[in-house]
């Protein structure tokens, strides 16, 4: 039986395993119960080390996911700033009304929304004006 270990395995399965399969001079490797026990211990230790490394990677990924979720929520949660005021600075995530429409700022800007500036995105388009308002007299009930 040929035991093939890659150099990556040395991190988890130290020389104990390959030593168990060393040629004793007679052409065959002599493996004793003690050798097998040591080999099993090395395998268990190797898996334990691999699991600890994996757990650390998972913890790091969970942290990355939490950070990204927070960033997405922050960017998507609009902060309504009222009617647009020329010259005012609006931070990323700000929302303003301008000309009857609602706009969301993708980044900090002083630009006017609706001017073709990529800093703003139209969120709610202005509706049409009513004709004379007579139809709305009974709507409040």
C-alpha positions, 0 to 999 in steps of 0.5 A: 500500500502506497501512502501518498501525502501532498505537501499541503497535508504536512500542515495537518498530518505531520511526519508520524504518518509517513514514518509509519509506512517507512520501509524497514529494509525488507521491502515492506513496511511493518506497521504495528498496533502502536504505529496505527494508534499513532497514525490515528492520533495524527489523523485526528489531530490533523482533522482537528486542526483543519476544523479549527482553520475552517471555523476561523474562516467561517467566523471571518465570513460571518463577520464579512456578511454582517458588515455587508448587510449593515452597509446595504441597509444603510445605503437602502434606508433613505433619510428624508431631508425634505424639499431640495434646497439649492446649495445644500449638501446631501449625504449618501442615502438622503432623500429629497422631493423636487418638482413633485418627485422623490429622489435618493442620493447615491453619494454625497452631492450638491447637485440638483436632482432630476438634472441628469446627475448620476448622484441622484436616482428617481425613486417616486415620479410625480403624478399628474395634476387633477383637472378641477378637484370636483371628483374628490369632494366625496373621497374623504368619507 
